[in-house]
């Protein structure tokens, strides 16, 4: 898998987590812990996306 395709996949997963967080926020049975875990995963993806963007800009 190329870096670019990996980056596209990470962005797709990041967007999916954003949608899931919004759904969970609107669901009354969701705990704050569940939302925090989703946000943590989303942040991890964002950091990985930024790392790969920097890697591709340095390589270019």
N, C-alpha and C positions, 0 to 999 in steps of 0.2 A: 504494500500500500504506500503510495507516495505521500509526502508530507501534506501536499495540497488536498488530497482526497481525505486524509486523516483529519485535517483542519475542518473541512466541510462537514464531516461526520460529527465532530465535536460541537460545532455550531448548531447542528440539527438537534443533538442531544440536549444542549443548553436551552434551546427554544422549547423543547418538549418539557423540560423540567420547569421552565417558567409557567407554561400552561398548567402543569400539574399543581404547582404551588397555588396558583389562582383558584383552581378547582377546590383544593383542600381548604383554602381560606374561606370559601363560601359554604363549606360543608360543616355543619354544627358539631359533628362528632369527632372532628380532627383535633388532636392535641397539639399544643405548642411544640412539644418535642418532635413530633412528626414533621411539622413545618420547618423547624430548625434543621433537622437532618436533610430535608430536601434543599434548603438554602445552602447548607454546607457542601452538598454535592454540586450544586450549581456554581458556587464559588470555585470549587476545585476545577471544574471544567473551564471556567473563565480564565483561571490562572494558566491552565494548560494551553488554551487557545492563544493567550498573549505570549507565552513562551515559544510556541510554534511560529507565531507571526514574526517575532523577533529573529528566530532562527532562519526563516525564509528571507527576511529582509537583509540579513547579514550575508547569506549565501548568494544573493542576487547581485 
